[in-house]
Structure formats: C-alpha cells, structure tokens
C-alpha cells in the first residue's frame, strides 16, 4: 500500500503501521494519523487467521496484537499510547486537550472502550470462550452484543450530561471522538442499531462526515474489499 499524502509542516518522518482492516484499535490509529495529516504505510496482519502468532510478527510485537506503530525505526504499541505519541511529535491539530480537567475527561471517554468494552470482544477472547468454555457461535455473538451495548449505554449517559458541540469536547474532533466512533463500528460488526443511543449516533454521524474518519472505516480498507470480492 502506498503511503498517504499529508502536510508534514517541515516534519520529516517515516511511519508504518502493522494493522488489520477489521481491527478497531488500528482504526483509531488511522484516524489519528489522518487528522494529524501524517502520511503512513499500513502493513496488513491477518489477526483472524492467526498471522499475529507467526514468528516474523512476534519479533515486531511480543504481545502479538495490532496495531504496531513504527516511526523512524522506533516501535510503539497500544492505540492510546500511539495517539499520545503522535500528540507529542505533531502537536497540531490537538487531539488531547491541554487543560488538565479536559484532558482527564477525554482520556476517561477513550478508556471506556479501550480498557473496558473493546478488550472483551477481540478475537483472542472469542476464541478462548469457544475453546475453554465450549461457547458456540450464538453464545459468542450474544457476548459481543452484551458488552457493546454496555459501552454504548455508558457513552449515551455521559453525552446526555455533557452534550457534544458538535464533538465530545467541542468544535474539533479528538481522542474521545475517535474512540466513540470506533465503538460504533464495533456495534456495526455485531449488527446493533443506535436507535436507543441517539446522542452517540449523532456524534458518530458528525465524525464519519469527516474524511479522516470515513476513509479509516474498516469497510473502506483494501483488506475488507479484497475479502468481500473473494466471497
């Protein structure tokens, strides 16, 4: 895949991501990079077929997950750490507020999916449910829907208390919006509508009107399109 174009404002860097089209964590990093206007190359690692467990990729990321972010040969793991690293090397446009209270609020919203809901529905958890507890496809589907709804409901309650204007923390999208939009994509995966979560739906609509979000959506990635064409 060719590197994407972007304005570096004099900043010279080489960025690669080991990711996967379906990975919500990879989605978060794609959006952040595009909001920052930073070009990158994405190297696909098929986490559904188990490519992350192969020796070659384990040498890149010992946790054997995606994404892995490489900047001029330096590796960063975990989507939140990657986004905070981007904030340090390319401060504008800001994705994380400078005000301590607002920064804590943005991180709290982000961690509701990064630390709470999303880790419960990733492939290794679904595989463990099947192998260890004998969960069938229907049970695993129900598991995924339950935890996705829990995340959506929490976001809905919080956005009702502090209405987006139009984004979670104001006029511009940032870390919180990236993470909420990613959780909405998870809802799409498990075929959940957003009728019960109007504030979340409205925020997601604003997000996906922006090219940085729309072009980062899993269904817009070459890997998804290739898989769909092969069916």
VEXKE-301571 format. One record per residue (C-alpha): x, y, z; residue in three letters; residue number from 1. Coordinates in nm, 4 decimals. Example, Ala and Ser with C-alpha at 12.3 -4.5 7.8 and 13.67 -1.06 7.14 Angstrom:
% residues 2
+----------+----------+----------+-----+-----+
:        X :        Y :        Z :  aa :   i :
+----------+----------+----------+-----+-----+
:   1.2300 :  -0.4500 :   0.7800 : ALA :   1 :
:   1.3670 :  -0.1060 :   0.7140 : SER :   2 :
+----------+----------+----------+-----+-----+
***
This chain:
% residues 231
+----------+----------+----------+-----+-----+
:        X :        Y :        Z :  aa :   i :
+----------+----------+----------+-----+-----+
:   0.0000 :   0.0000 :   0.0000 : UNK :   1 :
:   0.1331 :   0.3411 :  -0.0924 : UNK :   2 :
:   0.1921 :   0.5971 :   0.1810 : UNK :   3 :
:  -0.0871 :   0.8507 :   0.2128 : UNK :   4 :
:  -0.0365 :   1.2147 :   0.1342 : UNK :   5 :
:  -0.0364 :   1.4725 :   0.4116 : UNK :   6 :
:   0.1077 :   1.8020 :   0.5259 : UNK :   7 :
:   0.4083 :   1.7458 :   0.7499 : UNK :   8 :
:   0.4811 :   2.1157 :   0.8117 : UNK :   9 :
:   0.8522 :   2.0516 :   0.7771 : UNK :  10 :
:   0.8437 :   1.7374 :   0.9896 : UNK :  11 :
:   1.0347 :   1.4548 :   0.8232 : UNK :  12 :
:   0.9385 :   1.1053 :   0.9281 : UNK :  13 :
:   0.8713 :   0.7555 :   0.8082 : UNK :  14 :
:   0.5635 :   0.5911 :   0.9594 : UNK :  15 :
:   0.4456 :   0.2342 :   0.9226 : UNK :  16 :
:   0.1568 :   0.0574 :   1.0916 : UNK :  17 :
:   0.1149 :  -0.3147 :   1.1245 : UNK :  18 :
:  -0.2629 :  -0.3354 :   1.1346 : UNK :  19 :
:  -0.5694 :  -0.5174 :   1.0096 : UNK :  20 :
:  -0.8782 :  -0.3877 :   0.8348 : UNK :  21 :
:  -1.1154 :  -0.5240 :   1.0999 : UNK :  22 :
:  -0.9103 :  -0.4091 :   1.3997 : UNK :  23 :
:  -1.0822 :  -0.1275 :   1.5902 : UNK :  24 :
:  -0.7508 :  -0.0330 :   1.7510 : UNK :  25 :
:  -0.5987 :   0.0017 :   1.4024 : UNK :  26 :
:  -0.8982 :   0.2181 :   1.3065 : UNK :  27 :
:  -0.8264 :   0.4518 :   1.5981 : UNK :  28 :
:  -0.4657 :   0.4987 :   1.4902 : UNK :  29 :
:  -0.5593 :   0.5508 :   1.1247 : UNK :  30 :
:  -0.7990 :   0.8282 :   1.2197 : UNK :  31 :
:  -0.5438 :   0.9992 :   1.4438 : UNK :  32 :
:  -0.2790 :   0.9927 :   1.1725 : UNK :  33 :
:  -0.5175 :   1.1352 :   0.9155 : UNK :  34 :
:  -0.6403 :   1.4081 :   1.1494 : UNK :  35 :
:  -0.2748 :   1.4992 :   1.2043 : UNK :  36 :
:  -0.2107 :   1.4949 :   0.8291 : UNK :  37 :
:   0.0717 :   1.2431 :   0.8662 : UNK :  38 :
:   0.1443 :   1.0000 :   0.5790 : UNK :  39 :
:   0.1812 :   0.6336 :   0.6655 : UNK :  40 :
:   0.2080 :   0.2879 :   0.5187 : UNK :  41 :
:  -0.0114 :   0.0117 :   0.6605 : UNK :  42 :
:   0.1177 :  -0.3457 :   0.6571 : UNK :  43 :
:  -0.1667 :  -0.5979 :   0.6983 : UNK :  44 :
:  -0.1519 :  -0.8664 :   0.9678 : UNK :  45 :
:  -0.4494 :  -1.1013 :   0.9467 : UNK :  46 :
:  -0.5498 :  -1.1481 :   1.3103 : UNK :  47 :
:  -0.8456 :  -1.3685 :   1.2151 : UNK :  48 :
:  -0.6223 :  -1.6324 :   1.0553 : UNK :  49 :
:  -0.3627 :  -1.6085 :   1.3351 : UNK :  50 :
:  -0.0866 :  -1.4321 :   1.1415 : UNK :  51 :
:  -0.0046 :  -1.2328 :   1.4557 : UNK :  52 :
:   0.1257 :  -1.5515 :   1.6191 : UNK :  53 :
:   0.3802 :  -1.6254 :   1.3481 : UNK :  54 :
:   0.7477 :  -1.5874 :   1.4353 : UNK :  55 :
:   0.8042 :  -1.2962 :   1.1992 : UNK :  56 :
:   0.5408 :  -1.0762 :   1.3590 : UNK :  57 :
:   0.6244 :  -1.1802 :   1.7149 : UNK :  58 :
:   0.9630 :  -1.0230 :   1.6516 : UNK :  59 :
:   0.7805 :  -0.6962 :   1.5791 : UNK :  60 :
:   0.5302 :  -0.7080 :   1.8649 : UNK :  61 :
:   0.5795 :  -0.9544 :   2.1502 : UNK :  62 :
:   0.2176 :  -0.9064 :   2.2629 : UNK :  63 :
:   0.1161 :  -1.0439 :   1.9219 : UNK :  64 :
:  -0.1615 :  -0.7924 :   1.8632 : UNK :  65 :
:  -0.2207 :  -0.4992 :   1.6293 : UNK :  66 :
:  -0.1550 :  -0.2199 :   1.5751 : UNK :  67 :
:   0.2184 :  -0.1761 :   1.5959 : UNK :  68 :
:   0.3369 :   0.1734 :   1.5095 : UNK :  69 :
:   0.6864 :   0.2251 :   1.3692 : UNK :  70 :
:   0.8296 :   0.5766 :   1.3472 : UNK :  71 :
:   1.1790 :   0.6025 :   1.2017 : UNK :  72 :
:   1.2548 :   0.2525 :   1.3346 : UNK :  73 :
:   1.1065 :   0.3183 :   1.6822 : UNK :  74 :
:   0.8147 :   0.0936 :   1.7856 : UNK :  75 :
:   0.5116 :   0.1991 :   1.9893 : UNK :  76 :
:   0.2345 :  -0.0420 :   2.0950 : UNK :  77 :
:  -0.1274 :   0.0081 :   2.2083 : UNK :  78 :
:  -0.3524 :   0.2585 :   2.0317 : UNK :  79 :
:  -0.3787 :   0.5076 :   2.3185 : UNK :  80 :
:  -0.0010 :   0.5191 :   2.3626 : UNK :  81 :
:   0.0388 :   0.5640 :   1.9866 : UNK :  82 :
:  -0.2079 :   0.8547 :   1.9762 : UNK :  83 :
:  -0.0375 :   1.0232 :   2.2714 : UNK :  84 :
:   0.2986 :   0.9751 :   2.0978 : UNK :  85 :
:   0.1576 :   1.1408 :   1.7853 : UNK :  86 :
:   0.0379 :   1.4293 :   2.0002 : UNK :  87 :
:   0.3947 :   1.4790 :   2.1231 : UNK :  88 :
:   0.5699 :   1.4655 :   1.7847 : UNK :  89 :
:   0.2998 :   1.6578 :   1.5926 : UNK :  90 :
:   0.1137 :   1.8815 :   1.8422 : UNK :  91 :
:  -0.1232 :   2.0385 :   1.5883 : UNK :  92 :
:  -0.4051 :   1.9841 :   1.5411 : UNK :  93 :
:  -0.4528 :   1.8817 :   1.9016 : UNK :  94 :
:  -0.6364 :   1.5588 :   1.9744 : UNK :  95 :
:  -0.5903 :   1.5706 :   2.3527 : UNK :  96 :
:  -0.6738 :   1.8932 :   2.5421 : UNK :  97 :
:  -0.4031 :   2.0821 :   2.7266 : UNK :  98 :
:  -0.6318 :   2.1724 :   3.0179 : UNK :  99 :
:  -0.5839 :   1.9042 :   3.2878 : UNK : 100 :
:  -0.9559 :   1.8605 :   3.3589 : UNK : 101 :
:  -1.0464 :   1.8367 :   2.9913 : UNK : 102 :
:  -0.7535 :   1.6054 :   2.9230 : UNK : 103 :
:  -0.8677 :   1.3721 :   3.2002 : UNK : 104 :
:  -1.2244 :   1.3770 :   3.0653 : UNK : 105 :
:  -1.1058 :   1.2951 :   2.7125 : UNK : 106 :
:  -0.8955 :   1.0044 :   2.8406 : UNK : 107 :
:  -1.1841 :   0.8783 :   3.0535 : UNK : 108 :
:  -1.4120 :   0.8651 :   2.7497 : UNK : 109 :
:  -1.1397 :   0.6947 :   2.5498 : UNK : 110 :
:  -1.0679 :   0.4314 :   2.8126 : UNK : 111 :
:  -1.4322 :   0.3277 :   2.8354 : UNK : 112 :
:  -1.3858 :   0.1445 :   2.5104 : UNK : 113 :
:  -1.0082 :   0.0948 :   2.5031 : UNK : 114 :
:  -0.9893 :  -0.0538 :   2.8549 : UNK : 115 :
:  -1.3447 :  -0.1688 :   2.9317 : UNK : 116 :
:  -1.5633 :  -0.2730 :   2.6376 : UNK : 117 :
:  -1.3348 :  -0.3428 :   2.3422 : UNK : 118 :
:  -1.0931 :  -0.5893 :   2.5130 : UNK : 119 :
:  -1.3877 :  -0.8182 :   2.5886 : UNK : 120 :
:  -1.4807 :  -0.8739 :   2.2229 : UNK : 121 :
:  -1.1437 :  -0.9147 :   2.0494 : UNK : 122 :
:  -1.0597 :  -1.2421 :   1.8648 : UNK : 123 :
:  -0.8456 :  -1.3930 :   2.1414 : UNK : 124 :
:  -1.1321 :  -1.3558 :   2.3910 : UNK : 125 :
:  -1.3864 :  -1.5015 :   2.1492 : UNK : 126 :
:  -1.1506 :  -1.7912 :   2.0772 : UNK : 127 :
:  -1.0987 :  -1.8523 :   2.4494 : UNK : 128 :
:  -1.4739 :  -1.8597 :   2.5097 : UNK : 129 :
:  -1.5093 :  -2.1265 :   2.2423 : UNK : 130 :
:  -1.2094 :  -2.3413 :   2.3342 : UNK : 131 :
:  -1.2274 :  -2.3242 :   2.7127 : UNK : 132 :
:  -1.5989 :  -2.2928 :   2.7827 : UNK : 133 :
:  -1.7464 :  -2.4514 :   2.4722 : UNK : 134 :
:  -1.9337 :  -2.1377 :   2.3705 : UNK : 135 :
:  -2.0996 :  -2.1756 :   2.0319 : UNK : 136 :
:  -2.1377 :  -1.9049 :   1.7688 : UNK : 137 :
:  -2.4709 :  -1.7873 :   1.9098 : UNK : 138 :
:  -2.3332 :  -1.7548 :   2.2625 : UNK : 139 :
:  -2.0272 :  -1.5664 :   2.1403 : UNK : 140 :
:  -2.2494 :  -1.3346 :   1.9364 : UNK : 141 :
:  -2.4595 :  -1.2671 :   2.2461 : UNK : 142 :
:  -2.1443 :  -1.1982 :   2.4481 : UNK : 143 :
:  -2.0252 :  -0.9453 :   2.1934 : UNK : 144 :
:  -2.3610 :  -0.7681 :   2.1782 : UNK : 145 :
:  -2.3862 :  -0.7505 :   2.5579 : UNK : 146 :
:  -2.0537 :  -0.5747 :   2.6083 : UNK : 147 :
:  -2.1026 :  -0.3495 :   2.3075 : UNK : 148 :
:  -2.4397 :  -0.2370 :   2.4432 : UNK : 149 :
:  -2.2821 :  -0.1752 :   2.7844 : UNK : 150 :
:  -2.0306 :   0.0595 :   2.6221 : UNK : 151 :
:  -2.2919 :   0.2380 :   2.4113 : UNK : 152 :
:  -2.5182 :   0.2877 :   2.7122 : UNK : 153 :
:  -2.2360 :   0.4363 :   2.9186 : UNK : 154 :
:  -2.1443 :   0.6759 :   2.6400 : UNK : 155 :
:  -2.5106 :   0.7732 :   2.5975 : UNK : 156 :
:  -2.5444 :   0.8607 :   2.9672 : UNK : 157 :
:  -2.2296 :   1.0711 :   2.9623 : UNK : 158 :
:  -2.3130 :   1.2516 :   2.6388 : UNK : 159 :
:  -2.6558 :   1.3315 :   2.7816 : UNK : 160 :
:  -2.4863 :   1.5062 :   3.0735 : UNK : 161 :
:  -2.2452 :   1.6963 :   2.8510 : UNK : 162 :
:  -2.3836 :   1.7329 :   2.5021 : UNK : 163 :
:  -2.1344 :   1.7267 :   2.2123 : UNK : 164 :
:  -2.0875 :   2.0625 :   2.0394 : UNK : 165 :
:  -2.0668 :   1.9045 :   1.7856 : UNK : 166 :
:  -1.7831 :   1.6771 :   1.9034 : UNK : 167 :
:  -1.7389 :   1.5342 :   2.2503 : UNK : 168 :
:  -1.5194 :   1.8158 :   2.3809 : UNK : 169 :
:  -1.6089 :   2.0979 :   2.1482 : UNK : 170 :
:  -1.5729 :   2.2219 :   1.7939 : UNK : 171 :
:  -1.2959 :   1.9877 :   1.6781 : UNK : 172 :
:  -1.2669 :   1.6072 :   1.6869 : UNK : 173 :
:  -1.0204 :   1.4472 :   1.9218 : UNK : 174 :
:  -0.9264 :   1.1387 :   2.1174 : UNK : 175 :
:  -1.2714 :   1.0864 :   2.2693 : UNK : 176 :
:  -1.4465 :   1.1074 :   1.9329 : UNK : 177 :
:  -1.2007 :   0.8628 :   1.7757 : UNK : 178 :
:  -1.2756 :   0.6074 :   2.0456 : UNK : 179 :
:  -1.6524 :   0.6551 :   2.0456 : UNK : 180 :
:  -1.6584 :   0.6251 :   1.6658 : UNK : 181 :
:  -1.4602 :   0.3033 :   1.6955 : UNK : 182 :
:  -1.7136 :   0.1641 :   1.9396 : UNK : 183 :
:  -1.9887 :   0.2476 :   1.6914 : UNK : 184 :
:  -1.8027 :   0.0427 :   1.4307 : UNK : 185 :
:  -1.7995 :  -0.2469 :   1.6781 : UNK : 186 :
:  -2.1771 :  -0.2071 :   1.7034 : UNK : 187 :
:  -2.1957 :  -0.2361 :   1.3245 : UNK : 188 :
:  -1.9950 :  -0.5584 :   1.3419 : UNK : 189 :
:  -2.2452 :  -0.7183 :   1.5789 : UNK : 190 :
:  -2.5437 :  -0.5704 :   1.3916 : UNK : 191 :
:  -2.6629 :  -0.3367 :   1.6642 : UNK : 192 :
:  -2.8678 :  -0.0311 :   1.5745 : UNK : 193 :
:  -2.8241 :   0.3006 :   1.7509 : UNK : 194 :
:  -3.1911 :   0.3931 :   1.7960 : UNK : 195 :
:  -3.1553 :   0.3611 :   2.1731 : UNK : 196 :
:  -2.8431 :   0.5761 :   2.1722 : UNK : 197 :
:  -2.9331 :   0.8991 :   1.9874 : UNK : 198 :
:  -2.6511 :   1.1107 :   2.1317 : UNK : 199 :
:  -2.3925 :   0.8511 :   2.0309 : UNK : 200 :
:  -2.5495 :   0.8213 :   1.6855 : UNK : 201 :
:  -2.5421 :   1.1975 :   1.6314 : UNK : 202 :
:  -2.1790 :   1.2233 :   1.7387 : UNK : 203 :
:  -2.0802 :   0.9327 :   1.5124 : UNK : 204 :
:  -2.2616 :   1.0965 :   1.2216 : UNK : 205 :
:  -2.0543 :   1.4132 :   1.2670 : UNK : 206 :
:  -1.7368 :   1.2062 :   1.2866 : UNK : 207 :
:  -1.7942 :   0.9986 :   0.9748 : UNK : 208 :
:  -1.8708 :   1.3081 :   0.7679 : UNK : 209 :
:  -1.5003 :   1.3890 :   0.8039 : UNK : 210 :
:  -1.2619 :   1.2244 :   0.5540 : UNK : 211 :
:  -1.0206 :   1.1205 :   0.8312 : UNK : 212 :
:  -1.2925 :   0.9024 :   0.9844 : UNK : 213 :
:  -1.4697 :   0.7926 :   0.6668 : UNK : 214 :
:  -1.1557 :   0.6733 :   0.4882 : UNK : 215 :
:  -1.0361 :   0.4947 :   0.8033 : UNK : 216 :
:  -1.3539 :   0.2893 :   0.8429 : UNK : 217 :
:  -1.2767 :  -0.0839 :   0.8286 : UNK : 218 :
:  -1.5138 :  -0.1346 :   0.5354 : UNK : 219 :
:  -1.3110 :   0.1171 :   0.3320 : UNK : 220 :
:  -0.9835 :  -0.0727 :   0.3714 : UNK : 221 :
:  -0.8278 :  -0.2757 :   0.0869 : UNK : 222 :
:  -0.8279 :  -0.5904 :   0.3008 : UNK : 223 :
:  -1.2029 :  -0.5780 :   0.3531 : UNK : 224 :
:  -1.2710 :  -0.5043 :  -0.0115 : UNK : 225 :
:  -1.0475 :  -0.7933 :  -0.1211 : UNK : 226 :
:  -1.2160 :  -1.0328 :   0.1232 : UNK : 227 :
:  -1.5605 :  -0.9241 :   0.0068 : UNK : 228 :
:  -1.4664 :  -0.9674 :  -0.3593 : UNK : 229 :
:  -1.3373 :  -1.3202 :  -0.2894 : UNK : 230 :
:  -1.6685 :  -1.4387 :  -0.1421 : UNK : 231 :
+----------+----------+----------+-----+-----+
***
